[in-house]
Amino acid sequence: MLLLNRIEFESGCSVFELERPLFLNAGDRLWAADGGVVVERASGDRERPAGAMATVYRRWRLL
């Protein structure tokens, strides 16, 4: 079992902030679609958890 409160896509550039924690079990699948997130449970049921997609800007400096 995995508990998520945010999901990072594209190496941390796009982040989906969940309104409440999301539990994932073995066999569940997760992907981004239409500005949201879709969870397909191992049973085949699909859910669209509430939340919002945001872009995160990070500064990188080579040393």
C-alpha positions as YAML, in Angstrom:
chain: A
units: angstrom
residues:
- id: 1
  name: MET
  ca: [0.00, 0.00, 0.00]
- id: 2
  name: LEU
  ca: [1.21, 3.50, -0.84]
- id: 3
  name: LEU
  ca: [-0.14, 6.79, 0.56]
- id: 4
  name: LEU
  ca: [0.19, 9.88, -1.66]
- id: 5
  name: ASN
  ca: [-0.59, 13.55, -1.02]
- id: 6
  name: ARG
  ca: [0.97, 14.84, -4.25]
- id: 7
  name: ILE
  ca: [2.05, 13.30, -7.53]
- id: 8
  name: GLU
  ca: [5.01, 14.64, -9.51]
- id: 9
  name: PHE
  ca: [5.13, 14.26, -13.30]
- id: 10
  name: GLU
  ca: [7.87, 15.17, -15.80]
- id: 11
  name: SER
  ca: [10.78, 15.03, -13.38]
- id: 12
  name: GLY
  ca: [9.14, 17.34, -10.86]
- id: 13
  name: CYS
  ca: [7.94, 20.05, -13.26]
- id: 14
  name: SER
  ca: [4.22, 19.22, -13.10]
- id: 15
  name: VAL
  ca: [2.71, 18.39, -9.72]
- id: 16
  name: PHE
  ca: [-0.82, 17.24, -8.93]
- id: 17
  name: GLU
  ca: [-1.78, 18.36, -5.41]
- id: 18
  name: LEU
  ca: [-4.44, 16.03, -4.01]
- id: 19
  name: GLU
  ca: [-7.23, 17.51, -1.84]
- id: 20
  name: ARG
  ca: [-6.94, 14.49, 0.47]
- id: 21
  name: PRO
  ca: [-4.50, 11.57, 0.72]
- id: 22
  name: LEU
  ca: [-4.82, 8.76, -1.81]
- id: 23
  name: PHE
  ca: [-4.10, 5.11, -1.07]
- id: 24
  name: LEU
  ca: [-2.75, 2.92, -3.87]
- id: 25
  name: ASN
  ca: [-2.67, -0.85, -3.59]
- id: 26
  name: ALA
  ca: [-0.61, -3.39, -5.54]
- id: 27
  name: GLY
  ca: [-1.95, -3.61, -9.09]
- id: 28
  name: ASP
  ca: [-3.43, -0.08, -9.14]
- id: 29
  name: ARG
  ca: [-2.39, 2.16, -12.05]
- id: 30
  name: LEU
  ca: [-2.15, 5.95, -12.11]
- id: 31
  name: TRP
  ca: [-1.79, 8.48, -14.96]
- id: 32
  name: ALA
  ca: [-2.42, 12.13, -15.84]
- id: 33
  name: ALA
  ca: [-5.35, 12.96, -18.12]
- id: 34
  name: ASP
  ca: [-7.18, 16.20, -18.99]
- id: 35
  name: GLY
  ca: [-5.49, 18.25, -16.25]
- id: 36
  name: GLY
  ca: [-6.26, 15.67, -13.56]
- id: 37
  name: VAL
  ca: [-5.30, 12.21, -12.40]
- id: 38
  name: VAL
  ca: [-6.97, 8.88, -13.16]
- id: 39
  name: VAL
  ca: [-6.57, 5.88, -10.86]
- id: 40
  name: GLU
  ca: [-7.46, 2.46, -12.22]
- id: 41
  name: ARG
  ca: [-7.85, -0.01, -9.40]
- id: 42
  name: ALA
  ca: [-6.80, -3.64, -9.78]
- id: 43
  name: SER
  ca: [-10.55, -4.45, -9.88]
- id: 44
  name: GLY
  ca: [-10.93, -2.33, -13.06]
- id: 45
  name: ASP
  ca: [-12.82, 0.52, -11.34]
- id: 46
  name: ARG
  ca: [-11.62, 4.02, -12.26]
- id: 47
  name: GLU
  ca: [-11.47, 7.06, -9.98]
- id: 48
  name: ARG
  ca: [-10.61, 10.72, -10.55]
- id: 49
  name: PRO
  ca: [-9.32, 12.10, -7.23]
- id: 50
  name: ALA
  ca: [-9.98, 15.77, -6.50]
- id: 51
  name: GLY
  ca: [-7.07, 18.19, -6.68]
- id: 52
  name: ALA
  ca: [-5.27, 20.53, -9.05]
- id: 53
  name: MET
  ca: [-2.31, 20.37, -11.41]
- id: 54
  name: ALA
  ca: [0.41, 22.97, -10.91]
- id: 55
  name: THR
  ca: [3.77, 23.76, -12.47]
- id: 56
  name: VAL
  ca: [6.78, 23.85, -10.18]
- id: 57
  name: TYR
  ca: [9.79, 25.92, -11.11]
- id: 58
  name: ARG
  ca: [13.07, 24.93, -9.53]
- id: 59
  name: ARG
  ca: [16.41, 26.64, -9.84]
- id: 60
  name: TRP
  ca: [19.42, 24.54, -10.64]
- id: 61
  name: ARG
  ca: [23.00, 25.61, -10.34]
- id: 62
  name: LEU
  ca: [25.96, 23.57, -11.51]
- id: 63
  name: LEU
  ca: [28.93, 23.61, -9.20]
...
